Amino acid sequence: MKAGKLVMCVLGFVLALVATVTAADAPPLTFKFTTVNVPGAIQTFPLGVNNSGVIVGEYYDKTGVSHGYILNGKKLIKFDDPNGTSTYGNSVNRALAVVGSYTNFPNGDEEGFLYKNRKFTDIPGPTGATASYALGINDSGEIVGSWWDSFQFHGFLLKGKTYATLDPPGAVHTWATGINNKGDSVLFWVDSKGAVESSFYNGKTYRTINVPGAVGSYASGLNTAGDIIY
């Protein structure tokens, strides 16, 4: 047998052996799917879940109006911000505090909110904001989202009553979408060429976390271990 052919045979055997061992060592992945439908709704969208499995989202009634909901086990809680005609729930923490946004038609004005202990609190964004969207909340009550200044979107971090604007260098528009219990955040943003990129922010620096080969990267959440979803 020629040397080249022998090397190829040995290499093939080694690769097959590695694949067999890897497959044998890898634990089987199993998934359990549960259908989530709000009774009477024409569409239901789960948008967030906390570490206890409590789900928050939005549903549309027969007239096409959006409402928020919390699903805690088998207990369904519906909610509507009294200032809006449509309500969207985006994220829920351990204390069942929910953040989302509402729309006030016919004006079309949108504003973020915090729903906690059956009480709504507006999250209008920093000074100069004409619209806001609350998108993520951690167990400490820190909130991230996006605000509109009539020209572009910016990300924000809300601690207590203090806002900090989050804009990665080079961003034209920014949406801060998730925050974990360490205070780390993820964002996606539009660059000067119109491409969508994502960043991880640790409170001091931004690190680009684009999916390799993707046309656009939309980071939407992260956990305390630093795992990020797109």
ABEGO torsion letter per residue (X at the ends): XBAAAAAAAAAAAAAAAAAAAAAAABBBBBBBBBBBBBBGBABBBBABBBAAGBBBBBBBBAAGBBBBBBBBEABBBBBBBAABABBBBABBBAAGBBBBBBBBOAAGBBBBBBBBGGBBBBBAEBBGBABBBBABBBAAGBBBBBBBAGABBBBBBBBEABBBBBBBBGBABBBBABBBAAGBBBBBBBBAAGBBBBBBBAGABBBBBBBBGBABBBBABBBAAGBBBX
